[in-house]
Amino acid sequence: MSQIVTDPEAEIRALVQQFEEAAAAKDSRAIAALYADSATLLPPGVSTIQGRQGIQAFWQGFLDAGASDAKITPKTIRGSEPVFYEIGQYSAMMPQPAGGTARGTGRYLVVWERQPDGMLKIAADMFGPDA
């Protein structure tokens, strides 16, 4: 199956917006749907998470702990079919170790990979707080 993709950067920016909307709705299933079946998530302070089911569980726990108001700002999107990478910054209300939430900022790197069905999905996702 061939697909003509005229603007992968616009496609990725639209997917980032879907992530923000799903996070605002506290919909971990919709967040996880943006990841490939065998995706890897590398969040700070916890072990590597492999696979969409584990990724959904991570995001559900993160949202349940109080994460909210995510703002994701892609700064660089580069690559060529079928793989692209995105580097950016995020800001969100983040769960705090002592309880409650506080505004946190950080940086991230996402690798997008075109799937056999023509959709871009997250193959790898790594994020961490600013120092």
N, C-alpha and C positions, 0 to 999 in steps of 0.2 A: 504494500500500500504506500503510495507516495503522497506527500502533502506539501503544498507550497506555503512556506512561512515567510511572510514579507517583513515582519518586524518582531524578532524574538525578544528584543528589549521591551517593547510595549506589552507583549504577551506576559513576560515575567513581572512587569509592574502591575498588571491586572491580577496576576496570581498573588502578589504581595498584598494587594487590596483585599482579596478574598480571605487571606490569612487574618488580616486585621479585623474584618467583619466577623469571621468565625470566632475569633478571640473575644470580641465585644459581646457576642451572643453566648459565650461560654460553651461553644460547641466543639468539643474535642474530636468528635467524629469528622466534622468538616475540616478541621485542621489536619488530622491524620490523612484524610483523602488527598491532600496535596503532596504527600510523600509516596515514593515508589514502595512496592511491597517489601523489598529488601533494603530499604533506606537505613542509614546510620544517623543517629542523633548523638551529639557530643555536648551535653550541657555542663556547665561548671559545677564542680563539687560532687558529682555522682558518676557512676560507672557508665560506660558506653551503652547505648540502647540500640538494639538491632531489630528492625522489622516494624511494620506499620502498627501492629497490635500493641507492642511495647511503647511505641511513640505516642499512641493515643492515650495509653494509661499515664504516661509522664505528663502530657499536657492537661489531662483531666485533674491530676493531683495538683499541678501548678495552679490551675484556675481555681480549684477548690480551696487552695491555701490563700487565695485573695489576689492573685495576679489579675490586673485589669488595665484598661486604657492604653493598650499597646499602640505605639506609633513606630512604624518601620520605615526607614529612609534609605533606599538603595543609593549608593554613591557611585559604584562601578558595576557595570554589567558587560561581560565580555565572553567570547568563546565562538565556537562555530558548531554547526550541526554534527553530532547530536548532543554535545555537552557545552554548557554555559556555566559561568560562575558569577556570583553576585556578592559584593562586599558592601556593607552598609553599617548604619547605626540604628539603635533602637532606644526607645524611652517607654517606660511602663511603670505602673504601680506594681511593686514587687513584694512578695512575702518576705518578712524579716525573721531572722533566727529567734529573736526574743518575742515574736508575735507581732501582729499588725502588718501594715504595709507602708512603704515609702516609695517615692519616685526614684527610680533607678535608671541609669543609662549604660549603654555598652555598645559593643561592636559584634558583628557576625560575618560569617562566610557560609554561603549556601552554594552547593553544586546542583545544578538542574540537569536532568537527562531526559531526552526525548524517548518516550516509550513506544513499543510497537504499534499502539493504537493512535500514535501521532501527538499525544498529550505530553506536555512537559511536566515532570514530577521531580520533587526534591530527592536526590540520591544521597546527599550528605549535608548535614546542618550542624554548625558549631557556633556557639555564642558565649560571650563572657562579659562581665561588668567592666566598666572603666575603672581604672585605678584611683 
